Amino acid sequence: MNDGGSPLSQLRLAWRRNILLRLGFGIFLAVAISTAIYTTYVMQSLRREAEQNLGERAERLAAVLSQALARPLFDINSAAVSSVVDAAGATPEVLVLRVLGPNGVELASYVSPMKEPVAAIHVRRQISFSDARRSYPVGSIDLAYSRQQMDNDLQRQIVNTVAANLLLALAIVLSIFIVGRRAARPFADIRTGLEKLTRGETDIKLSGIGRVDQVGRLSDAVLRFRDTLTRLRDAERELRDLNAELEQRIATRTAELTRTTQIAHDSQAKLQTIVDTALDAVVRMDLDGRIVGWNRQAEVIFGWQREEALGLDLDKTIIPPRFRYDHRRGMQRYLTGGTSGVLDTRIEVYALRRNGEEFPIELAITRVKTEEHDSFEFCAFIRDISERREREQKLVTANVMAEAANIAKSEFLANMSHEIRTPMSAVIGMAYLALRTELTPRQHDYISKIHRAALTLLGIINDILDFSKIEAGRLEVEAIPFSLEDVLVNVNSVTAQRAADKRLTYVINVAPEVPRYLVGDPLRLGQVLINLVNNAVKFTLEGKLELRCELRGKRDGKVLLRFTVRDTGIGMTPQQKSRLFRAFSQANGSTTRQFGGTGLGLSISQQLVRLMGGNIDVESEVDHGSTFCFDLPFTQSDAAALAVQDALHHGQAGELKLDASPRRTARVLLAEDSEDNQDVTRELLQLQGLDVEVVANGKEALERLMAAGPLAYDLVLMDLGMPVMDGHQATRLLRMDSRFSALPIIAVTSNALAGIRARCLEEGMQDYLTKPIDPQRLYTVLSRWLGMSMKVIPPVPPAQETASGDACATLGDARHALRELAALVGEFSGESVDYFERTQACLATVLSSQEMARLNHLMEQYEFAAAEKLLADAIRNQETP
């Protein structure tokens, strides 16, 4: 039975005759095998990477939980432990979280409500709490982290990869068959045409004519082959014609060569003229090191005439003796097949004039082929850079001087900070102590003004230091989790009183969509807002003041918040706005005279906002108020991150348990060289019932501690800048003795520049105080390290004067004094302050205590317009029956 017509036989025949079938099957098989191998490899790699990433996430979560639980476990704070465990349960991947005590007893736990069993990764981590002296094991955590999501993602990737590769293989095979069928048609036409040509027929038709691919070129070749056969009959006649034409062309070419030779000669002359007029020296050297080219600029630079220089050795002519050996060795290395680092590049070296003078040059060397076969020369382009070097040296010298001036300025600021803060500490401290003694109203008023003026001066000093650090590029913004609500509450507490004193409507609005927890620099953000609000209060006599925060959208994965401060104050002209953010300037001279200030607040605020990624914009109109606004990007945070941040930065000292009945006999050693600051600090400590001993330098402090022993004192206040031995050296020497490792040392310094706190902690000090010493800060630090509850003692009210009527008797009645003062402040008279001081007791008989307090504040700030309004209201009230 003949099986030639069976499907299997037809398939075999098609397999042998059709290369496209074999090609398609081979490609499909190769793609399928490579897909299987690739899919297996990728899935294994993805599984390992996913398991590794999942393990790292679980370890990171365990590390964060360990840090957050260390303090609560150390304090055995079950509520805090449960809060952290509940916060961790918000993560959907957490299946089980158990917190164990040091003895293995479970203190808190969380179990996921999932009912189906889920594969998980288990992590166990020990928890320890560290203070300044040692570490304590406080427990451990067991964490079961779900891997269900990872397995689902891997399974989905496997299915997608296999399906995509199979579809790709089928698409490739189908494309090969479609393209192959279309490509085979023109070849059939070519085969038919060649068969006709073998029979002598020239009427052939090809479908590939006009195509630009290989088929078109093959079709064109077949046609050209046909045309060649046709032209062979005329070959002999054409050959004779070509011979005659060739003779004519030879004659023409000979004439052209003659003309070309003449043109080349003329071009050589023009080229030499161009080289001679070049502004750089052009020197050519042959392979033997002799000079073969020398232009006019080379004559000017080096002092050798062309006739004198040609033929001389280059290294003995313009190369200084100290470079000649290197020149000869480099030439030899290059000619023997090596490389050269000076070819085809520009370098700066020294050259030699004819008179022996060395001078700097800019040198570029290239290789130029000559008319001889395989021969070349070196061409050097040389520029005298003596004047440029001199200018560069002047610039370097100027730069060095500028850097030295900058360093001197930084040192000056550091020294001035120390020298100013030391007496300021005595002024503020003495005023603080004086206000806690019995004073007459006039004495109390004088001391209060001294205290407020000193605090104002301290604020100016801090502004100048901030401005200098920004100007020197040494101020950096932080990126820590913080609560926006806490920042705005602090801004309100600092600025609300001044607005209330001027009877302004003060509103803080936060849009509901604004996130509560952010990552940024809360200290600098609060500083900017306080400056803007205080500035608005200063220039607003009446009306409304608003601080607003709203969400502007997202940018690069961060939320964009807009802060706006709007007032109804005096406003500004366009000219005043143009110089608003300049340092040490205000709107105009009258503004400075009426409202005061250094002009640094807005300049510092603008630069701080720019450091945080924004810019302050201003809209203002005269007598219609001003609007300051800026946009800042923040990364969103949460309460858990803020809790971890607080635990890391404040947990060690912020959660000490104070004794229920504090002992009032703690002994403190004060190391301070300034006698005024000794008195201030001693009085502040003795107000809290502490026993204080004073030494004048670090050496005396060290000797006193060594003689008394480690248990004689409960705490040391160590000034850093003292004669004989400073606080740094004294602390380092004391920490070398292990007996004093548990003795708290608190640094006290007038240096408020960056880096001092980190240095103090590194040297073994426990905390840091800056001068002038803030009593509240001092008592907080002492409470922290002595374990004693200390409260700030309020000022003693002034004693009531009984002779207030005498003032009225000598200065007229109270109503007359009220009208007289109103007239003076209405004229912005400088005598109004003195008059107010003389008549305070008299005015107190007709004004309430609240009105007197507001009037006193307005007169201190020279806010005469607001004072005039208050006095006018009081006069109307007095005249109304």
Secondary structure as UniProt FT lines:
FT   TURN            4..5
FT   HELIX           7..17
FT   HELIX           19..75
FT   HELIX           78..89
FT   TURN            92..93
FT   STRAND          94..100
FT   TURN            102..103
FT   STRAND          106..111
FT   STRAND          120..130
FT   STRAND          135..146
FT   HELIX           148..198
FT   TURN            199..200
FT   TURN            207..210
FT   HELIX           214..231
FT   HELIX           232..234
FT   HELIX           235..277
FT   STRAND          281..285
FT   TURN            287..288
FT   STRAND          290..294
FT   HELIX           296..302
FT   HELIX           306..309
FT   TURN            310..311
FT   HELIX           314..316
FT   TURN            317..318
FT   HELIX           321..335
FT   TURN            336..337
FT   STRAND          346..352
FT   TURN            354..355
FT   STRAND          358..369
FT   TURN            373..374
FT   STRAND          376..384
FT   HELIX           386..434
FT   TURN            435..436
FT   HELIX           441..471
FT   TURN            472..473
FT   STRAND          480..483
FT   HELIX           484..501
FT   TURN            502..503
FT   STRAND          505..510
FT   TURN            512..513
FT   STRAND          517..520
FT   HELIX           522..538
FT   STRAND          544..555
FT   TURN            556..557
FT   STRAND          558..567
FT   HELIX           574..578
FT   TURN            579..581
FT   TURN            583..584
FT   HELIX           589..595
FT   HELIX           601..611
FT   TURN            612..613
FT   STRAND          617..620
FT   TURN            622..623
FT   STRAND          626..636
FT   HELIX           639..654
FT   STRAND          667..671
FT   HELIX           675..686
FT   TURN            687..689
FT   STRAND          691..695
FT   HELIX           698..708
FT   TURN            710..711
FT   STRAND          715..719
FT   HELIX           727..735
FT   HELIX           738..740
FT   TURN            741..742
FT   STRAND          745..749
FT   TURN            754..755
FT   HELIX           756..763
FT   STRAND          767..770
FT   HELIX           775..786
FT   HELIX           804..811
FT   HELIX           814..826
FT   TURN            827..828
FT   HELIX           831..838
FT   HELIX           840..843
FT   TURN            844..846
FT   HELIX           849..860
FT   TURN            861..862
FT   HELIX           864..879
//
